Amino acid sequence: MKLPTLIIAGDEDDPTLEPSLYLKRVISTSALLVMPRCGHTMNIEDPDAFNRAVLDFITWVDAGRWWERNPETLSGAIIAGKAKG
């Protein structure tokens, strides 16, 4: 899937954290936002931060500035001192 995707999870919503990380790993055009001190209803618990994040996402996508993930971040090759290959 190459559709721009914003995954949002609350750090107090334990059942969704691992699935959110999984989605981040398998959707190359995704970003993950973990909202602090929020559960499953982060849009109600912290509406200002939630709305700001969604607006930023829409703005980036609309401007064509949402890109595919750098594949080196998956292999760990991007970590300083780690050799490629």
Secondary structure as the mmCIF struct_conf table of DSSP 4:
data_model
#
loop_
_struct_conf.conf_type_id
_struct_conf.id
_struct_conf.beg_label_comp_id
_struct_conf.beg_label_asym_id
_struct_conf.beg_label_seq_id
_struct_conf.end_label_comp_id
_struct_conf.end_label_asym_id
_struct_conf.end_label_seq_id
BEND BEND1 LEU A 3 LEU A 3
STRN STRN1 THR A 5 GLY A 10
TURN_TY1_P TURN_TY1_P1 ASP A 11 GLU A 12
HELX_RH_AL_P HELX_RH_AL_P1 ASP A 14 VAL A 26
TURN_TY1_P TURN_TY1_P2 SER A 28 THR A 29
STRN STRN2 SER A 30 MET A 35
TURN_TY1_P TURN_TY1_P3 PRO A 36 ARG A 37
TURN_TY1_P TURN_TY1_P4 HIS A 40 THR A 41
HELX_RH_AL_P HELX_RH_AL_P2 MET A 42 GLU A 45
BEND BEND2 ASP A 46 ASP A 46
HELX_RH_AL_P HELX_RH_AL_P3 PRO A 47 ASP A 62
TURN_TY1_P TURN_TY1_P5 ALA A 63 GLY A 64
HELX_LH_PP_P HELX_LH_PP_P1 GLU A 68 ASN A 70
TURN_TY1_P TURN_TY1_P6 PRO A 71 PRO A 71
HELX_RH_AL_P HELX_RH_AL_P4 GLU A 72 SER A 75
TURN_TY1_P TURN_TY1_P7 GLY A 76 ILE A 78
BEND BEND3 ILE A 79 ILE A 79
TURN_TY1_P TURN_TY1_P8 ALA A 80 GLY A 81
HELX_LH_PP_P HELX_LH_PP_P2 LYS A 82 LYS A 84
#
